[in-house]
Structures are given as structure tokens and as C-alpha cells.
């Protein structure tokens, strides 16, 4: 049995800056998945936006000042509406978030050890 090809595109939130590569530039008809980078791990251990301005605040063409969601996330929604077969994933962490992730894991480990002993 031959399964359908999975073609994954990696899109970094910061692509909107100096690279000027936008989600509208992604060839949604040629891929099956988009891996969006990055979300972070907050100090409370919960998932947090990696770049809030790029992720949910930046206004793109046809966005309005009062809409609840803008930025790359809204652009991903529009791309998925145009290409319903697309799946979106999000990478959590990244090299910038590595240290805080390690600190959080260490804190969780220490808390666990304290409860045991």
C-alpha cells in the first residue's frame, strides 16, 4: 500500500521581518503541512506566544483595527480556508527558549524530588 506523500513547510514567525516572506507566499497547493515556529514555554510552564506581534498583532492587508486576531495566526487561518487539506503544527521552544526550558525542567525535577524525599 502506498500512502500519500507528506510535504511539510517550515515557517518561522520572524520571516515577516528582514526576509519579507509572508504566509501568503506559501504555496498551499504544493504542501500538506505547515510547521510554524515558535511558541515558547512560559515561566509558569504553559505554552506562550513566541513573538506576540508577529503571531497575533501585526495587521496585514484586509485586517481591521478591531478584529480579535491578526498577525500570522490569522493569515494561517485564511490559508487553511483556501487550502482545507493543510494541517498546521507549531514548534515549541527553539534555541532562544532552550535555557528557560532547561530551567523549567530542572524546577519540575527539584519539586518532584522534594515531594518524594
TORKOL-4160 file (C-alpha; in steps of 0.2 Angstrom, whole numbers, padded with zeros to 4 digits, m for minus):
117
<pt num="1" X="0000" Y="0000" Z="0000"/>
<pt num="2" X="0007" Y="0017" Z="m0005"/>
<pt num="3" X="0002" Y="0031" Z="0006"/>
<pt num="4" X="0000" Y="0049" Z="0000"/>
<pt num="5" X="0016" Y="0060" Z="0001"/>
<pt num="6" X="0018" Y="0072" Z="0016"/>
<pt num="7" X="0026" Y="0088" Z="0011"/>
<pt num="8" X="0030" Y="0099" Z="0026"/>
<pt num="9" X="0034" Y="0118" Z="0025"/>
<pt num="10" X="0043" Y="0126" Z="0040"/>
<pt num="11" X="0038" Y="0144" Z="0043"/>
<pt num="12" X="0047" Y="0154" Z="0056"/>
<pt num="13" X="0037" Y="0169" Z="0063"/>
<pt num="14" X="0052" Y="0181" Z="0060"/>
<pt num="15" X="0051" Y="0178" Z="0041"/>
<pt num="16" X="0040" Y="0193" Z="0041"/>
<pt num="17" X="0054" Y="0205" Z="0046"/>
<pt num="18" X="0070" Y="0206" Z="0035"/>
<pt num="19" X="0066" Y="0191" Z="0024"/>
<pt num="20" X="0049" Y="0199" Z="0020"/>
<pt num="21" X="0042" Y="0181" Z="0017"/>
<pt num="22" X="0024" Y="0180" Z="0022"/>
<pt num="23" X="0011" Y="0166" Z="0024"/>
<pt num="24" X="0003" Y="0172" Z="0008"/>
<pt num="25" X="0019" Y="0167" Z="m0001"/>
<pt num="26" X="0017" Y="0149" Z="0005"/>
<pt num="27" X="0012" Y="0138" Z="m0010"/>
<pt num="28" X="m0003" Y="0130" Z="0000"/>
<pt num="29" X="m0007" Y="0119" Z="m0016"/>
<pt num="30" X="0010" Y="0111" Z="m0015"/>
<pt num="31" X="0012" Y="0106" Z="0003"/>
<pt num="32" X="0002" Y="0096" Z="0016"/>
<pt num="33" X="0008" Y="0103" Z="0032"/>
<pt num="34" X="0015" Y="0119" Z="0039"/>
<pt num="35" X="0026" Y="0118" Z="0055"/>
<pt num="36" X="0025" Y="0136" Z="0062"/>
<pt num="37" X="0040" Y="0141" Z="0073"/>
<pt num="38" X="0040" Y="0145" Z="0088"/>
<pt num="39" X="0029" Y="0145" Z="0103"/>
<pt num="40" X="0038" Y="0146" Z="0120"/>
<pt num="41" X="0037" Y="0139" Z="0137"/>
<pt num="42" X="0032" Y="0152" Z="0149"/>
<pt num="43" X="0039" Y="0153" Z="0167"/>
<pt num="44" X="0023" Y="0145" Z="0173"/>
<pt num="45" X="0026" Y="0130" Z="0162"/>
<pt num="46" X="0012" Y="0135" Z="0150"/>
<pt num="47" X="0014" Y="0137" Z="0131"/>
<pt num="48" X="0016" Y="0156" Z="0127"/>
<pt num="49" X="0017" Y="0165" Z="0111"/>
<pt num="50" X="0035" Y="0166" Z="0104"/>
<pt num="51" X="0033" Y="0183" Z="0095"/>
<pt num="52" X="0016" Y="0191" Z="0100"/>
<pt num="53" X="0017" Y="0205" Z="0087"/>
<pt num="54" X="0021" Y="0193" Z="0073"/>
<pt num="55" X="0009" Y="0179" Z="0079"/>
<pt num="56" X="m0007" Y="0189" Z="0083"/>
<pt num="57" X="m0004" Y="0208" Z="0082"/>
<pt num="58" X="0003" Y="0213" Z="0065"/>
<pt num="59" X="m0010" Y="0220" Z="0054"/>
<pt num="60" X="m0010" Y="0213" Z="0036"/>
<pt num="61" X="m0020" Y="0218" Z="0021"/>
<pt num="62" X="m0038" Y="0217" Z="0024"/>
<pt num="63" X="m0036" Y="0216" Z="0043"/>
<pt num="64" X="m0046" Y="0229" Z="0053"/>
<pt num="65" X="m0041" Y="0238" Z="0069"/>
<pt num="66" X="m0055" Y="0229" Z="0079"/>
<pt num="67" X="m0053" Y="0211" Z="0074"/>
<pt num="68" X="m0049" Y="0199" Z="0088"/>
<pt num="69" X="m0035" Y="0190" Z="0079"/>
<pt num="70" X="m0022" Y="0197" Z="0067"/>
<pt num="71" X="m0004" Y="0193" Z="0063"/>
<pt num="72" X="0002" Y="0176" Z="0056"/>
<pt num="73" X="m0011" Y="0166" Z="0066"/>
<pt num="74" X="m0025" Y="0175" Z="0056"/>
<pt num="75" X="m0015" Y="0173" Z="0040"/>
<pt num="76" X="m0014" Y="0154" Z="0043"/>
<pt num="77" X="m0032" Y="0153" Z="0046"/>
<pt num="78" X="m0035" Y="0162" Z="0029"/>
<pt num="79" X="m0023" Y="0150" Z="0021"/>
<pt num="80" X="m0031" Y="0135" Z="0028"/>
<pt num="81" X="m0048" Y="0141" Z="0022"/>
<pt num="82" X="m0041" Y="0142" Z="0004"/>
<pt num="83" X="m0032" Y="0125" Z="0006"/>
<pt num="84" X="m0043" Y="0115" Z="0018"/>
<pt num="85" X="m0031" Y="0100" Z="0016"/>
<pt num="86" X="m0017" Y="0109" Z="0025"/>
<pt num="87" X="m0013" Y="0104" Z="0043"/>
<pt num="88" X="m0004" Y="0116" Z="0055"/>
<pt num="89" X="0008" Y="0112" Z="0068"/>
<pt num="90" X="0018" Y="0123" Z="0080"/>
<pt num="91" X="0036" Y="0120" Z="0086"/>
<pt num="92" X="0038" Y="0124" Z="0104"/>
<pt num="93" X="0055" Y="0130" Z="0111"/>
<pt num="94" X="0069" Y="0134" Z="0099"/>
<pt num="95" X="0087" Y="0139" Z="0103"/>
<pt num="96" X="0082" Y="0155" Z="0111"/>
<pt num="97" X="0070" Y="0146" Z="0123"/>
<pt num="98" X="0082" Y="0132" Z="0127"/>
<pt num="99" X="0089" Y="0140" Z="0143"/>
<pt num="100" X="0072" Y="0144" Z="0150"/>
<pt num="101" X="0065" Y="0127" Z="0145"/>
<pt num="102" X="0080" Y="0118" Z="0154"/>
<pt num="103" X="0077" Y="0129" Z="0170"/>
<pt num="104" X="0059" Y="0124" Z="0170"/>
<pt num="105" X="0063" Y="0106" Z="0168"/>
<pt num="106" X="0075" Y="0107" Z="0182"/>
<pt num="107" X="0062" Y="0116" Z="0193"/>
<pt num="108" X="0050" Y="0102" Z="0190"/>
<pt num="109" X="0063" Y="0089" Z="0194"/>
<pt num="110" X="0068" Y="0098" Z="0210"/>
<pt num="111" X="0049" Y="0099" Z="0215"/>
<pt num="112" X="0046" Y="0081" Z="0211"/>
<pt num="113" X="0062" Y="0076" Z="0222"/>
<pt num="114" X="0056" Y="0087" Z="0236"/>
<pt num="115" X="0039" Y="0078" Z="0236"/>
<pt num="116" X="0047" Y="0061" Z="0236"/>
<pt num="117" X="0060" Y="0065" Z="0250"/>
